[in-house]
Amino acid sequence: MADRPTSRRARQAEQTHADILRAARRLFAERGYARTSVRDVAEAAGVSAQTVYYSVGSKRALVTQLNDLIDEEAGIPSLAMAAARATDPVEVAATPARITRAILERCGDIVRAAATGAAAEPELAAMLAQGHDRHVAGARQVVGMLEGMGALRPGVTAAEAVDTAAALADVRVALVLRDDYGWSFDRIERWTADTTRALILA
């Protein structure tokens, strides 16, 4: 049976939206936020500037949606689902390290560009703040699972465990380890996971 025109149009609109976000992500990483215009994004995505405004919105709106794209490119939903199915506290506690490694490995360019430009660009600062909120929320879910398993280290409160897991797996820490110390992705993930386990697991 042939696709209904409305379904076909909806898929085309979704594809256009995705193409625009990916073009913006690449240009922001390559040129920086300030030196990238909506017209540049439109040209890279093969659409008109008006289509960018209609599909996504302003340049600021482009930035606010980049965290969703990062989650998708890094495969975070599947990593979170795997953690939810896990029954071994050691595996669950390693989840923030796995997620941070995925973000750094697949999206390190845009995260690095945002971190570098945040001091001068409020939109990038807002993007990082939103990403941080998501990161802490993920750490809270992990600690909640560990608490339910009775696997938290005695004397460590849930709030302390969340802070510890989130701080160790903060992508900005991973960037320092990668850029300033030359650590491999494997070493960053291993150190983050091992240190998290040592500090919060019974």
Steps between C-alpha positions, in 0.01 A plus 500: 500500500630846412592737781244761585613847392482633856722216629749559221507873570546437873800276433647755262456771763671284762789431262536869419502584870769238564709621205486859628606401852790290371614784276486743793686255724781461242534873426491603867779249569708605198452877496363584843155626588567870441638446149211280386184662364159352434573549129818290541300224666236513228762474226671205670165323545395568140193703594396864511551721805121526524480120528745511792281752680185303422643159596717584799476871578766758570872441539443487874235232451753297302734496797232401750427187296860388469488303826231277347723442200798422723289247693400337170850493350652365821233229530408605852145356499632149428770533768238613752274208407787255546562643847132466589513129409826431684495308827869535590579816702851507351350532152242757607761718670704507177213652301598868542853415382365321193271789412773759543739294286234478226440875507871580496579250225211582266419861586817634658539762228172677571531462878851645484378791283214572739723488807754730333242754385266497800674787678424736211175352368202474739327256265789256526511545877129414511561191287773382737281569802218295349742220421631511856146475639442191287832355614414545869153355443662194342736461796199527732327216314810282524536565872129429547549158339803431718314609811217264409753217475641588841836555332600845624811527714416524874516859618453642150162668458311487173557873450874459551505205260321706234751784537792258483374309196407819316828677576721209397311446175463868413589531132704812577723290725529245220598778259785603731620140526484465123638837389743591777622158611463307175300214652334255262124450500551156656712642782250779571209257517692249712626761748158663531321169553759359743514819707121527512468142619772546762332807647131411495462123497492280807 
